[in-house]
Amino acid sequence: MRSALFAIPLIAFALIPAVAQDKPAASKELSGPALEKAMADYKKKMKECTAAREKHEQIAVPYWERIDQKRKSRIAKRRSGETIQLTDYVLEQPPIYTGPRCPPDPSVKQEDQPEDRADLPVVADFLRNAKEHFGFVPELPASELAYKRAYVAVASAAGLTKEQIVRIYSFESGGTGKYDVQAGLESQRPGAKATSSALGYNQLLTANTTSLLAEKGERFVKTLHSRSAQLSGEEKKKLERKIEVLKRMVAHARTVAVQWSEHVKLGRTPRGLGLHALNLDIDIGPLLQTQKLLDSVVFARARGIDHTLTAAELEMMNLTGDGNGYDMVSMPQTMRSKVPTSNFFQRRGYERNPIAGRSKVVEKLIDETDAVMDRESKLQGAKDLSGLFQ
């Protein structure tokens, strides 16, 4: 699924402005002497904030450059069959910015203040683009349990274990997420915004969907053809129409080079967003969600991991990309307590991931992932999924 050895999830590429600004509290518009005083205070604080940020960047930029250099070095060593040593990792923790946040401009209305992050596409956008560009309207499940049942059937047949299926669902969806759950919108709290395009039980990004279609498209088409052969009448015709649309979508996913960076770019286009709507379809969505995990299992097995991956180990590959995840799960236990988690993320992905920063080292990241799985697998969505195995 990931064409690059050390591919990084899309969230790692989301840029945060170098100077973040606080949004002002609701207040009446200032004018005259009050505005002059507020502007003087704003300029003073802005100067302090900018200076603090620049000082931080002088330390942070070289650190993350070392992370990247060490990662590239490990890739080269693995290709030549060399053993990875502790010195092949950056062993210091990343610098954390502790300076002041930059203030809002008092001369600009609250609603016109720049946001730290632009609104990201959501399910409605995926659906609209799928219909507009491919004439595709996903066949939604009759119920949440129906989608779960379809997912369990596909994932179990592919060889994923109950533990992997249920615990990764619990971790990624919060233990209650529905088939259309998107990152940042799990709780459906007022004012919530999507934090990435990650969608569904295993949180596929638009680039994941594009990659899977480009690399495994024929497999999905073949699977649907097999199902079609067992049908008749209108049900058969309906599935055959869906297959023809899927073929067109697969063809579009192949209009760019089979490279993660190209799939990221395509996933941001209107047609790329339309491809993502396939995850919502009762026939195709479970295939995509399953294949994402299955590819990680195959990746690890091809590189000598002969034991069944625990759910937490498989989640490391799901969370950070196959290459980075393999780097962690193949690491000797004696090294896991010493290697910082920053070695397996790009800077923005690390800074946006609270668990990675809080856990600090590989051992604790895996342990904390397990703890979250323990807790969230007790919630109703996870219990419903687990019950389908009985």
C-alpha positions as CSV (number, residue, x, y, z in Angstrom):
1,M,0.0,0.0,0.0
2,R,2.8,2.4,0.8
3,S,5.2,2.7,-2.0
4,A,7.9,4.4,-0.1
5,L,9.9,2.4,2.5
6,F,9.4,5.0,5.1
7,A,6.1,6.6,4.1
8,I,4.5,8.9,6.6
9,P,0.8,9.5,7.2
10,L,-0.7,12.6,5.7
11,I,-1.0,14.2,9.0
12,A,2.8,14.4,9.1
13,F,2.7,16.7,6.1
14,A,0.1,19.2,7.5
15,L,1.9,22.5,8.0
16,I,1.4,24.6,11.1
17,P,2.2,28.3,10.7
18,A,5.6,29.2,12.1
19,V,3.8,31.8,14.2
20,A,0.5,30.6,15.6
21,Q,-1.9,33.1,16.9
22,D,-4.5,33.1,19.6
23,K,-8.1,33.8,18.7
24,P,-9.4,36.8,20.7
25,A,-12.3,36.5,23.0
26,A,-15.5,38.0,21.8
27,S,-15.4,41.7,22.5
28,K,-16.6,45.0,21.0
29,E,-14.5,46.5,18.3
30,L,-11.8,48.9,19.5
31,S,-11.2,52.4,18.2
32,G,-9.4,55.6,19.1
33,P,-7.0,55.7,22.1
34,A,-8.2,52.2,23.2
35,L,-7.1,50.7,19.8
36,E,-3.8,52.6,19.9
37,K,-3.0,51.2,23.3
38,A,-4.0,47.7,22.3
39,M,-1.9,47.9,19.1
40,A,1.1,49.0,21.1
41,D,0.7,46.0,23.4
42,Y,0.1,43.8,20.4
43,K,3.4,44.9,18.7
44,K,5.4,44.4,21.9
45,K,4.0,40.9,22.4
46,M,4.4,40.0,18.7
47,K,8.0,41.0,18.9
48,E,8.6,38.8,21.9
49,C,6.8,35.9,20.3
50,T,8.6,36.2,17.0
51,A,12.0,36.3,18.8
52,A,11.1,33.2,20.9
53,R,10.0,31.3,17.8
54,E,13.2,32.2,15.9
55,K,15.3,31.1,18.9
56,H,13.4,27.8,19.0
57,E,13.8,27.2,15.3
58,Q,17.5,27.5,15.6
59,I,17.5,24.4,17.7
60,A,14.5,22.5,16.2
61,V,15.5,22.7,12.5
62,P,18.9,21.0,13.0
63,Y,17.3,18.4,15.3
64,W,14.7,17.3,12.7
65,E,17.3,17.4,10.0
66,R,19.3,14.8,12.0
67,I,16.2,12.7,12.4
68,D,15.8,12.7,8.6
69,Q,19.5,11.9,8.0
70,K,19.5,9.0,10.5
71,R,16.3,7.6,8.9
72,K,17.9,7.6,5.5
73,S,21.0,6.0,6.9
74,R,19.0,3.2,8.4
75,I,17.3,2.6,5.1
76,A,20.6,2.3,3.4
77,K,22.0,-0.1,6.1
78,R,19.0,-2.4,5.9
79,R,19.3,-2.5,2.1
80,S,22.9,-3.7,2.5
81,G,22.1,-6.2,5.2
82,E,23.8,-4.4,8.0
83,T,22.6,-4.6,11.6
84,I,20.9,-1.5,13.0
85,Q,22.6,-0.2,16.2
86,L,21.5,2.2,18.9
87,T,23.8,4.9,17.4
88,D,21.7,4.8,14.2
89,Y,19.0,6.7,16.0
90,V,18.9,10.2,17.4
91,L,18.9,9.6,21.2
92,E,18.0,13.1,22.4
93,Q,14.4,14.1,22.9
94,P,13.2,16.8,20.4
95,P,13.1,20.5,21.6
96,I,9.7,21.6,22.6
97,Y,8.6,25.2,22.1
98,T,7.7,26.8,25.5
99,G,7.6,30.4,24.5
100,P,4.5,32.7,24.3
101,R,1.8,32.3,21.7
102,C,1.6,35.2,19.4
103,P,-1.4,37.5,20.2
104,P,-4.3,38.3,17.9
105,D,-4.3,41.6,16.0
106,P,-6.7,43.8,17.8
107,S,-7.3,45.9,14.7
108,V,-8.9,42.9,13.0
109,K,-12.3,41.5,13.8
110,Q,-12.5,38.2,15.6
111,E,-14.1,36.4,12.7
112,D,-11.4,37.7,10.3
113,Q,-8.4,36.5,12.4
114,P,-6.2,33.9,10.5
115,E,-6.8,30.3,11.6
116,D,-3.9,28.1,12.5
117,R,-5.4,25.4,10.2
118,A,-7.8,25.7,7.2
119,D,-10.9,23.6,7.2
120,L,-10.3,20.1,5.8
121,P,-12.6,18.2,3.5
122,V,-15.2,16.0,5.3
123,V,-17.5,13.2,4.3
124,A,-19.9,15.5,2.6
125,D,-17.1,16.6,0.3
126,F,-16.0,13.1,-0.5
127,L,-19.6,12.2,-1.4
128,R,-20.1,15.3,-3.5
129,N,-16.9,14.8,-5.5
130,A,-17.6,11.1,-6.0
131,K,-21.0,11.8,-7.5
132,E,-19.8,14.8,-9.6
133,H,-16.6,13.3,-11.1
134,F,-17.4,9.6,-11.2
135,G,-21.2,9.4,-11.0
136,F,-20.7,7.2,-7.9
137,V,-23.0,7.1,-4.9
138,P,-21.8,4.6,-2.3
139,E,-24.2,2.0,-1.1
140,L,-24.4,2.8,2.5
141,P,-25.0,0.0,5.0
142,A,-28.5,-0.6,6.4
143,S,-27.0,-0.3,9.9
144,E,-23.7,0.2,11.6
145,L,-23.8,-3.5,12.6
146,A,-24.2,-4.5,8.9
147,Y,-21.0,-2.7,8.0
148,K,-19.2,-4.2,11.0
149,R,-20.4,-7.7,9.9
150,A,-19.1,-7.1,6.3
151,Y,-15.8,-5.8,7.7
152,V,-15.3,-8.8,10.0
153,A,-16.1,-11.2,7.2
154,V,-13.5,-9.6,4.9
155,A,-10.8,-9.1,7.5
156,S,-11.1,-12.6,9.0
157,A,-10.9,-14.2,5.5
158,A,-7.8,-12.2,4.9
159,G,-6.1,-13.7,7.9
160,L,-6.3,-10.8,10.4
161,T,-6.9,-11.9,14.0
162,K,-9.8,-11.0,16.2
163,E,-7.4,-9.1,18.5
164,Q,-5.9,-7.1,15.6
165,I,-9.3,-6.2,14.2
166,V,-11.1,-5.2,17.4
167,R,-8.2,-3.5,19.2
168,I,-7.0,-1.4,16.2
169,Y,-10.6,-0.4,15.6
170,S,-10.8,0.6,19.2
171,F,-7.6,2.7,19.1
172,E,-8.4,4.4,15.8
173,S,-12.1,5.1,16.2
174,G,-12.2,5.6,19.9
175,G,-14.1,2.4,20.6
176,T,-17.4,3.8,19.4
177,G,-16.6,5.2,15.9
178,K,-19.0,4.4,13.0
179,Y,-18.0,3.3,9.5
180,D,-17.8,7.0,8.4
181,V,-15.9,8.3,11.4
182,Q,-13.3,11.0,10.5
183,A,-10.3,12.1,12.5
184,G,-11.3,15.1,14.7
185,L,-15.0,14.4,14.5
186,E,-15.2,11.3,16.7
187,S,-17.1,13.0,19.5
188,Q,-19.4,15.1,17.3
189,R,-18.9,18.0,19.7
190,P,-20.1,21.4,18.7
191,G,-17.5,23.3,16.6
192,A,-15.4,20.2,16.0
193,K,-13.3,20.2,12.9
194,A,-11.6,17.4,10.9
195,T,-7.9,17.1,11.8
196,S,-7.1,15.0,8.7
197,S,-8.8,13.0,5.9
198,A,-8.4,9.8,8.0
199,L,-11.7,7.9,7.6
200,G,-13.3,4.7,8.8
201,Y,-12.4,1.9,11.2
202,N,-8.7,2.0,10.4
203,Q,-8.5,5.7,9.5
204,L,-7.5,5.6,5.9
205,L,-6.2,8.9,4.5
206,T,-7.1,10.0,1.0
207,A,-3.5,9.0,-0.1
208,N,-4.0,5.6,1.4
209,T,-7.2,5.1,-0.6
210,T,-5.4,6.3,-3.8
211,S,-2.5,4.0,-3.1
212,L,-4.7,0.9,-2.5
213,L,-6.7,1.5,-5.6
214,A,-3.5,2.0,-7.7
215,E,-1.7,-1.1,-6.4
216,K,-4.6,-3.5,-5.5
217,G,-7.4,-2.3,-7.8
218,E,-7.6,-5.5,-9.8
219,R,-7.9,-7.5,-6.6
220,F,-10.9,-5.5,-5.5
221,V,-12.5,-5.8,-8.9
222,K,-12.0,-9.5,-9.0
223,T,-13.5,-9.9,-5.5
224,L,-16.6,-8.1,-6.6
225,H,-16.8,-10.1,-9.8
226,S,-16.8,-13.3,-7.7
227,R,-19.7,-11.9,-5.6
228,S,-21.6,-10.9,-8.7
229,A,-21.3,-14.5,-10.1
230,Q,-23.4,-15.6,-7.1
231,L,-26.2,-13.1,-7.7
232,S,-29.0,-12.8,-10.2
233,G,-31.5,-10.2,-11.4
234,E,-31.4,-6.6,-10.2
235,E,-28.9,-7.3,-7.4
236,K,-26.4,-8.7,-10.0
237,K,-26.9,-5.7,-12.3
238,K,-26.4,-3.2,-9.5
239,L,-23.1,-4.8,-8.4
240,E,-21.9,-5.0,-12.0
241,R,-22.6,-1.2,-12.4
242,K,-20.6,-0.6,-9.3
243,I,-17.8,-2.7,-10.7
244,E,-17.6,-0.5,-13.8
245,V,-17.5,2.7,-11.7
246,L,-14.7,1.1,-9.5
247,K,-12.7,0.3,-12.6
248,R,-12.8,4.0,-13.7
249,M,-11.8,5.1,-10.2
250,V,-8.9,2.6,-10.2
251,A,-7.8,3.9,-13.6
252,H,-7.8,7.5,-12.2
253,A,-5.7,6.4,-9.2
254,R,-3.1,5.2,-11.8
255,T,-2.8,8.5,-13.6
256,V,0.2,9.4,-11.4
257,A,3.4,7.6,-10.5
258,V,3.1,4.9,-7.8
259,Q,4.8,7.0,-5.2
260,W,3.4,8.1,-1.8
261,S,4.1,11.8,-2.5
262,E,2.1,11.6,-5.8
263,H,-0.8,9.8,-4.1
264,V,-0.8,12.6,-1.4
265,K,-1.1,15.2,-4.1
266,L,-3.8,13.3,-6.0
267,G,-5.7,12.7,-2.8
268,R,-6.1,16.5,-2.4
269,T,-7.7,17.0,-5.8
270,P,-11.5,17.0,-6.3
271,R,-11.3,13.6,-8.0
272,G,-9.0,12.3,-5.3
273,L,-11.5,13.3,-2.7
274,G,-14.1,11.4,-4.7
275,L,-12.1,8.2,-4.6
276,H,-12.2,8.4,-0.8
277,A,-15.9,7.9,-0.7
278,L,-15.4,4.3,-1.6
279,N,-14.6,3.7,2.0
280,L,-18.3,4.3,2.8
281,D,-19.6,1.6,0.4
282,I,-20.8,-1.6,2.1
283,D,-19.0,-3.7,-0.6
284,I,-15.8,-1.8,-1.2
285,G,-15.1,0.0,2.1
286,P,-14.4,-3.2,4.1
287,L,-12.0,-4.3,1.3
288,L,-10.0,-1.0,1.6
289,Q,-10.0,-0.9,5.4
290,T,-8.8,-4.6,5.5
291,Q,-6.2,-4.2,2.8
292,K,-4.5,-1.3,4.7
293,L,-3.8,-3.6,7.6
294,L,-3.1,-6.7,5.5
295,D,-0.4,-4.9,3.6
296,S,1.4,-4.0,6.8
297,V,1.3,-7.7,7.9
298,V,2.7,-8.8,4.5
299,F,5.4,-6.0,4.7
300,A,6.6,-7.2,8.1
301,R,6.5,-10.9,7.1
302,A,8.6,-10.2,4.0
303,R,11.2,-8.7,6.2
304,G,11.5,-11.5,8.6
305,I,8.9,-10.9,11.3
306,D,7.6,-14.5,11.6
307,H,5.4,-14.1,14.7
308,T,1.8,-12.9,14.6
309,L,2.0,-9.1,15.2
310,T,0.2,-8.0,18.3
311,A,-2.5,-5.3,17.7
312,A,-0.2,-2.7,19.2
313,E,2.7,-3.7,16.9
314,L,0.4,-3.7,13.9
315,E,-0.9,-0.3,15.0
316,M,2.7,1.1,15.0
317,M,2.8,0.3,11.2
318,N,-0.7,1.7,10.8
319,L,0.1,4.9,12.7
320,T,3.6,5.8,11.4
321,G,3.7,3.9,8.0
322,D,5.0,0.5,7.3
323,G,8.7,1.3,7.2
324,N,8.7,3.3,10.4
325,G,6.4,0.7,12.1
326,Y,8.7,-2.1,11.0
327,D,11.6,-0.2,12.4
328,M,9.9,-0.2,15.8
329,V,8.6,-3.7,15.9
330,S,11.8,-5.3,14.8
331,M,13.8,-3.3,17.4
332,P,15.4,-5.4,20.2
333,Q,13.6,-4.9,23.5
334,T,16.8,-3.5,25.1
335,M,16.8,-0.6,22.7
336,R,13.1,0.2,22.9
337,S,13.4,2.0,26.2
338,K,16.2,4.2,24.9
339,V,15.1,5.3,21.4
340,P,12.9,8.4,21.2
341,T,9.6,8.1,19.3
342,S,10.6,11.2,17.3
343,N,12.8,9.0,15.1
344,F,9.6,7.6,13.5
345,F,7.8,10.7,12.7
346,Q,8.2,13.8,10.7
347,R,8.2,17.0,12.7
348,R,4.7,18.2,12.1
349,G,3.3,14.7,12.6
350,Y,5.1,14.4,15.9
351,E,4.0,17.8,17.2
352,R,0.4,17.0,16.4
353,N,0.5,13.5,18.0
354,P,0.0,13.7,21.8
355,I,0.7,10.1,22.4
356,A,4.1,10.2,20.6
357,G,5.2,13.2,22.5
358,R,3.9,12.0,25.9
359,S,5.4,8.5,25.6
360,K,8.9,9.8,24.6
361,V,10.4,6.4,23.8
362,V,9.4,3.4,21.7
363,E,8.7,1.1,24.7
364,K,6.3,3.5,26.3
365,L,4.6,4.3,22.9
366,I,3.7,0.7,22.5
367,D,2.7,0.3,26.1
368,E,0.5,3.4,26.0
369,T,-1.1,2.2,22.7
370,D,-1.9,-1.1,24.4
371,A,-3.4,0.8,27.4
372,V,-5.6,2.8,25.1
373,M,-6.7,-0.3,23.3
374,D,-7.5,-2.0,26.7
375,R,-9.7,0.9,27.7
376,E,-11.5,1.6,24.5
377,S,-12.1,-2.0,23.5
378,K,-14.6,-2.0,26.5
379,L,-16.8,0.5,24.7
380,Q,-19.9,-0.5,22.9
381,G,-18.7,-0.2,19.3
382,A,-15.8,-2.5,20.1
383,K,-18.0,-4.9,21.9
384,D,-20.3,-5.0,19.0
385,L,-17.4,-5.8,16.7
386,S,-16.0,-8.4,19.0
387,G,-19.4,-10.1,19.3
388,L,-19.5,-10.8,15.6
389,F,-16.7,-13.4,16.1
390,Q,-18.8,-15.5,18.5
